[in-house]
Amino acid sequence: MTVRPALGGIIPILATAYDAADRVAFDDVARQVDHLARLAVTAVGIGFGSDIVRLTEPERDALVRVVADAAARRVPVMASAGGNSVRSALDRAAAAVEAGAGILMVIPPAASSSPTPADLLDYYTAIGRETGVPIVVQDAPGFTGTTMSAELLARLALEIPEVAALKIETAPPAPKVGAVAALDHGDAAVLGGAGGVDFYHELERGADGTVPGVAMAELFLAVHGRHRSGDRDGARRLFNRYLPLLAIAGRGLDSFFAAQLQILARRGIVSHTAIRRPSNVDPLLAREVDDLLEELGIGEGPWEPAVA
């Protein structure tokens, strides 16, 4: 029987970097894992924020293998899975587990598949039973078009032993986080998403953690730590100081990729900042991110978020 891990806390999503030949820069990814393994993160993740939609299937599997090797059991690895049928989802999940993932973050079938609540219960049950690994249910209607109610999400957590967390990725996520947290969802964690842009407000509504981008993991750890200790005012002020940088990255998925890589490069963690074509990045984004990094004092080397 699957043992549900405690998946509250911070699970950063790694940023896929590409070299000059448009190949995945695996060394850059491995350095991100090494960086995170030295922090108190709950796990490291591969998901939409890793640009997986632009990767080939072999590249996705290779990415999981590289991340698992770099993690070297220091920190658990969570990988995205899911499909538009139970069969396709099972194959993707099995490939991720075989490559080294110990946790699966599973999207539902797309709305074009017209899944009913009963279908979704069957879908997640089958993946849990077949893989035997902990599952994070990813409620991401902006990506899939499929909306899962708070009541259905809580039911999945209660009825499927492998469901260890519910990741809420609606826009904005905080209100639905609160709706799910208010229901009986057993011992499954309730996590925020959307790059962490609503994190403080998610915590105020009962979130156990979030799944943000990798580039500012220390910020989310610090906000989470302050809030858990009862310092709500300190958590809010710390979060709000860096919120403009999160907001810029939240303009769109390509902006998120570009900003994450730019921050990581500024911090000396990656060497490449290009993303694959076609892409849609505002040409002024790089300058705006640089200006904020300068203002916030984020540069190469260790970084400790602080209230000004």
C-alpha positions as CSV (number, residue, x, y, z in Angstrom):
1,M,0.0,0.0,0.0
2,T,1.2,3.5,-0.8
3,V,2.4,5.6,2.1
4,R,1.3,9.2,1.7
5,P,4.3,11.5,2.3
6,A,3.9,14.8,3.9
7,L,3.7,17.1,0.9
8,G,3.1,20.4,2.6
9,G,5.8,23.0,2.1
10,I,7.6,24.2,-1.0
11,I,8.0,22.1,-4.2
12,P,9.7,24.2,-6.8
13,I,9.3,23.5,-10.5
14,L,12.6,23.3,-12.4
15,A,13.2,25.5,-15.4
16,T,14.3,23.7,-18.6
17,A,17.2,25.6,-20.2
18,Y,18.3,25.2,-23.9
19,D,21.8,25.5,-25.4
20,A,22.8,27.3,-28.6
21,A,21.8,24.2,-30.6
22,D,18.3,24.2,-29.1
23,R,19.0,21.0,-27.1
24,V,18.0,20.7,-23.4
25,A,20.9,22.0,-21.3
26,F,20.8,19.2,-18.8
27,D,23.8,20.5,-16.9
28,D,21.8,23.7,-16.1
29,V,18.9,21.6,-14.8
30,A,21.2,19.5,-12.7
31,R,22.7,22.6,-11.1
32,Q,19.2,23.8,-10.2
33,V,18.6,20.4,-8.4
34,D,21.8,20.7,-6.5
35,H,20.9,24.2,-5.5
36,L,17.5,23.1,-4.2
37,A,18.8,20.0,-2.5
38,R,20.7,22.3,-0.1
39,L,17.5,24.1,0.9
40,A,14.6,22.8,2.9
41,V,12.3,22.1,0.0
42,T,9.8,19.2,0.2
43,A,10.6,17.9,-3.3
44,V,11.8,19.2,-6.7
45,G,9.3,19.1,-9.6
46,I,9.0,18.8,-13.3
47,G,5.8,20.3,-14.8
48,F,4.3,22.8,-17.1
49,G,6.6,25.4,-15.6
50,S,9.5,23.2,-16.9
51,D,8.3,23.9,-20.5
52,I,7.4,20.2,-20.9
53,V,4.9,21.1,-23.7
54,R,7.9,21.9,-25.9
55,L,9.8,18.7,-25.1
56,T,9.7,15.5,-27.0
57,E,8.7,12.3,-25.1
58,P,12.3,11.0,-25.0
59,E,13.4,14.5,-23.7
60,R,10.8,14.4,-21.0
61,D,12.0,11.0,-19.8
62,A,15.6,12.0,-20.1
63,L,14.8,15.1,-18.0
64,V,13.4,13.0,-15.2
65,R,16.4,10.7,-15.3
66,V,18.8,13.7,-15.1
67,V,16.9,15.2,-12.2
68,A,16.6,11.9,-10.3
69,D,20.4,11.3,-10.7
70,A,21.2,14.9,-9.6
71,A,18.9,14.6,-6.6
72,A,20.7,11.4,-5.6
73,R,18.0,10.7,-3.0
74,R,18.7,14.0,-1.2
75,V,15.2,15.2,-2.1
76,P,12.2,13.5,-3.7
77,V,11.5,14.0,-7.4
78,M,7.9,14.9,-8.7
79,A,7.2,14.6,-12.4
80,S,4.2,15.6,-14.4
81,A,1.9,12.9,-15.9
82,G,-1.6,12.5,-17.3
83,G,-3.3,12.1,-20.6
84,N,-6.6,12.2,-22.4
85,S,-7.4,8.6,-21.8
86,V,-6.7,6.2,-18.9
87,R,-4.3,4.2,-21.2
88,S,-2.2,7.2,-22.3
89,A,-2.0,8.5,-18.7
90,L,-0.9,5.1,-17.4
91,D,1.9,4.9,-20.1
92,R,3.1,8.5,-19.3
93,A,3.0,7.8,-15.5
94,A,4.9,4.5,-15.9
95,A,7.6,6.2,-18.0
96,A,8.0,8.9,-15.4
97,V,8.3,6.4,-12.5
98,E,10.7,4.2,-14.5
99,A,12.9,7.3,-15.2
100,G,13.1,8.0,-11.4
101,A,10.1,10.0,-10.3
102,G,8.9,9.1,-6.8
103,I,5.8,11.4,-6.9
104,L,3.5,12.0,-9.9
105,M,1.7,15.4,-10.5
106,V,-1.2,14.3,-12.6
107,I,-3.4,16.5,-14.8
108,P,-6.9,15.4,-15.6
109,P,-8.0,14.6,-19.2
110,A,-8.6,17.6,-21.3
111,A,-12.1,19.0,-21.6
112,S,-12.3,17.7,-25.1
113,S,-12.5,14.3,-23.6
114,S,-15.6,15.3,-21.7
115,P,-14.7,13.6,-18.4
116,T,-17.4,13.4,-15.8
117,P,-16.8,13.3,-12.0
118,A,-17.1,9.5,-12.2
119,D,-14.6,9.3,-15.1
120,L,-12.1,11.4,-13.1
121,L,-12.5,9.2,-10.0
122,D,-11.8,6.2,-12.2
123,Y,-8.9,7.9,-13.9
124,Y,-7.0,8.9,-10.8
125,T,-7.9,5.5,-9.1
126,A,-6.4,3.6,-12.0
127,I,-3.2,5.7,-12.0
128,G,-2.7,5.3,-8.3
129,R,-3.4,1.5,-8.3
130,E,-1.1,0.9,-11.3
131,T,1.9,3.0,-10.3
132,G,1.7,2.7,-6.5
133,V,3.3,6.1,-6.0
134,P,2.0,9.2,-4.3
135,I,-0.1,11.5,-6.6
136,V,-0.5,15.2,-6.6
137,V,-3.8,16.0,-8.4
138,Q,-3.2,19.1,-10.5
139,D,-6.3,21.2,-10.9
140,A,-5.3,23.3,-13.9
141,P,-8.3,24.3,-16.0
142,G,-6.3,27.0,-17.7
143,F,-4.1,24.2,-19.3
144,T,-6.6,21.4,-19.6
145,G,-10.0,23.2,-19.9
146,T,-11.3,20.6,-17.3
147,T,-12.8,22.1,-14.2
148,M,-12.8,20.0,-11.0
149,S,-15.0,21.2,-8.2
150,A,-13.7,21.7,-4.7
151,E,-16.0,18.8,-3.6
152,L,-14.6,16.5,-6.3
153,L,-11.1,17.3,-5.3
154,A,-11.8,16.5,-1.7
155,R,-13.4,13.3,-2.7
156,L,-10.4,12.2,-4.7
157,A,-8.2,12.8,-1.6
158,L,-10.6,10.9,0.6
159,E,-11.2,7.9,-1.6
160,I,-7.9,7.3,-3.4
161,P,-5.1,6.2,-1.0
162,E,-2.4,7.4,-3.4
163,V,-3.6,11.0,-3.6
164,A,-1.2,12.8,-1.3
165,A,-1.9,16.4,-2.3
166,L,-4.2,18.7,-4.3
167,K,-2.6,21.4,-6.3
168,I,-4.9,24.3,-7.1
169,E,-4.0,26.2,-10.2
170,T,-7.1,28.2,-11.0
171,A,-6.8,31.9,-11.6
172,P,-6.6,33.3,-9.0
173,P,-5.9,30.2,-6.9
174,A,-6.4,31.5,-3.3
175,P,-10.3,31.5,-3.3
176,K,-10.4,27.9,-4.5
177,V,-7.6,26.9,-2.1
178,G,-9.8,28.2,0.7
179,A,-12.8,26.3,-0.6
180,V,-10.9,23.0,-0.8
181,A,-9.1,23.5,2.6
182,A,-12.5,24.1,4.3
183,L,-13.7,20.6,3.2
184,D,-12.7,17.2,4.7
185,H,-9.8,16.2,2.5
186,G,-8.2,13.7,4.8
187,D,-4.5,14.0,5.3
188,A,-3.8,15.2,1.8
189,A,-2.0,18.5,1.5
190,V,-3.6,21.5,-0.2
191,L,-1.0,23.3,-2.4
192,G,-1.2,26.5,-4.3
193,G,0.1,27.0,-7.8
194,A,0.2,29.6,-10.6
195,G,3.9,30.3,-9.9
196,G,3.3,31.3,-6.3
197,V,1.8,34.7,-7.1
198,D,-1.0,34.3,-4.6
199,F,0.9,32.4,-2.0
200,Y,0.4,34.6,1.1
201,H,-3.3,34.7,0.5
202,E,-3.4,30.9,0.0
203,L,-1.7,30.5,3.4
204,E,-4.3,32.7,4.9
205,R,-7.0,30.4,3.5
206,G,-5.4,27.2,4.8
207,A,-2.9,26.1,2.2
208,D,-0.1,23.7,3.3
209,G,2.4,25.0,0.8
210,T,2.8,25.9,-2.8
211,V,4.5,24.7,-6.1
212,P,6.3,27.8,-7.4
213,G,9.1,28.4,-9.9
214,V,12.6,27.4,-8.9
215,A,14.3,30.8,-9.2
216,M,13.1,32.3,-5.9
217,A,12.6,29.2,-3.8
218,E,14.2,30.9,-0.8
219,L,11.4,33.5,-0.8
220,F,8.6,30.9,-0.6
221,L,10.5,29.0,2.1
222,A,10.9,32.2,4.2
223,V,7.2,33.3,3.8
224,H,6.0,29.8,4.6
225,G,8.3,29.6,7.7
226,R,7.2,33.0,9.0
227,H,3.5,32.2,8.5
228,R,3.7,28.8,10.2
229,S,5.5,30.4,13.2
230,G,2.6,32.8,13.6
231,D,4.4,35.9,12.1
232,R,1.6,36.7,9.6
233,D,2.6,40.3,9.4
234,G,6.2,39.4,8.7
235,A,5.2,36.9,6.1
236,R,2.9,39.4,4.3
237,R,5.5,42.1,4.2
238,L,8.2,39.8,3.0
239,F,5.9,38.4,0.2
240,N,4.7,41.8,-0.8
241,R,8.3,43.2,-1.2
242,Y,9.0,40.6,-4.0
243,L,5.5,40.5,-5.5
244,P,6.3,42.8,-8.4
245,L,8.8,40.3,-9.7
246,L,6.3,37.4,-9.4
247,A,3.7,39.5,-11.1
248,I,6.0,40.2,-14.1
249,A,6.7,36.4,-14.4
250,G,2.9,35.8,-14.2
251,R,2.1,37.7,-17.5
252,G,2.0,34.4,-19.4
253,L,3.7,31.0,-19.5
254,D,6.5,32.2,-21.9
255,S,7.1,35.2,-19.6
256,F,7.4,32.8,-16.7
257,F,10.0,30.7,-18.5
258,A,12.0,33.7,-19.6
259,A,11.9,35.4,-16.1
260,Q,12.8,32.2,-14.3
261,L,15.9,31.6,-16.5
262,Q,16.9,35.2,-16.3
263,I,16.8,35.2,-12.5
264,L,18.7,31.9,-12.4
265,A,21.3,33.2,-14.7
266,R,21.7,36.3,-12.6
267,R,22.2,34.1,-9.6
268,G,24.8,32.0,-11.3
269,I,22.8,28.8,-11.4
270,V,22.2,28.4,-15.2
271,S,24.3,29.4,-18.2
272,H,21.5,29.6,-20.8
273,T,18.4,31.7,-21.0
274,A,16.9,30.9,-24.4
275,I,13.5,29.2,-24.7
276,R,12.3,27.2,-27.7
277,R,10.5,28.7,-30.6
278,P,7.8,29.6,-31.2
279,S,7.5,31.8,-28.2
280,N,5.9,35.0,-27.2
281,V,8.1,37.1,-24.8
282,D,7.7,40.8,-24.5
283,P,11.0,42.3,-25.7
284,L,11.0,44.7,-22.7
285,L,10.7,41.9,-20.2
286,A,14.4,41.3,-19.7
287,R,15.1,44.9,-18.9
288,E,12.2,45.0,-16.5
289,V,13.4,41.9,-14.7
290,D,16.9,43.2,-14.5
291,D,15.7,46.5,-13.0
292,L,13.8,44.7,-10.3
293,L,16.6,42.3,-9.5
294,E,18.9,45.3,-9.1
295,E,16.4,47.1,-6.9
296,L,15.8,44.0,-4.8
297,G,19.5,43.2,-4.4
298,I,19.3,39.8,-6.0
299,G,22.6,38.8,-7.6
300,E,25.1,35.9,-7.8
301,G,25.7,33.9,-4.7
302,P,23.6,33.1,-1.7
303,W,20.4,35.0,-1.3
304,E,18.4,35.6,1.9
305,P,15.0,37.4,1.3
306,A,14.5,40.3,3.6
307,V,12.0,43.0,4.2
308,A,13.6,46.4,3.3
